[in-house]
Amino acid sequence: MVAYGYARVSTDGQSLAAQFAELKAAKCTKIFQEKISGARSDRKQLMRLVAVLTKGDVLVVTRLDRLARSTRDLLNLLATIADKGAGFRSLGDVWADTTTAHGRLMLTVLGGLAEFERELIRSRTGEGRERAKARGVILGRKPKLTTHQRKEAILRREAGEVLTDIARSYNVSHSTISRLRT
């Protein structure tokens, strides 16, 4: 039996050091690590790790959310791991251990609850965004040009002036000028 670790953070600003230390302490022989969103399906290091698993090996993570973001993703990964005769264990979630029947049951139930909670958060966030829009809050980046500058740039463009010249005068990209609408 070989224990393989998997460490993942979502952004470059986050550090893998704490996860790496926990996985080393858990006697993981090799640790695969990457900086990529868990919502993405093209996690190359995770796929490399799954590819090397053989019968009796165990994939270890520090927390369940390091492996998957949705129940479907989690269950698909666990099925792939099980098909190879390997197991899965989460250090921070002691119930998440596919080497036991109870662990498999708990993972399925709690994974569903986690996805339900994520959907509730997404729904509440969307409702909050809609309420803010109704109050007149403008979301997103501030426009690079003022209303007056936009009108002026459109008139210059319609007069036949070259986009790059107009853009240079406002210190913006020519594509910003080409996207302006009346």
C-alpha positions, 0 to 999 in steps of 0.5 A: 500500500502506498499513500499518495497526497494531493494538495490544491489551492485555488489562486497563486496568492495562496500557499500549499505549504500547510497542506504539504506539511500535513500530508508529509506527517500522514506518511504520504510517499509522494505528494501531487500539488497544483494551483487551480480552481477546484471547479475546473475539471482539467486538473492535470496533477490530480489526473496524474495522481489518479493514473498512478494509483494501483490496488491497495493505494490510498489517495489522501487530502487534507480536506474534502474540498481540496478534491472536489467542489460538487457531489457529482465530481466527488462521486465520479472521482471516488468511482474512478479511484475505487475502480483501480482498487484504491481508497480515499481518505481526508485528514480533516474529515475523518468520516471521509474514508472509502476504505470502510462502508460507513465512510462511503455512506457518509461521503455520499450523504455529506457530499450531497449536503455540501452541494446543496449548501453551495447552491443556496449560497449561489442563489443568495448571492444572485438575489443580492446582486439583483437587489443591488441592481434594482437599487441602481448599483452598477456592478463590474469595473468602472468604465475607462471613459466618462460619458462625455469622453465616450460621446466624443470618441464616438463622434470622432470615430464616425468622422473617420478618425483612426481608432488607434489615434482616438484610443491613444488620446484617451489612454485606452485600447483601440478595442475599447473605442471600437466597442463604444455604442451610441 
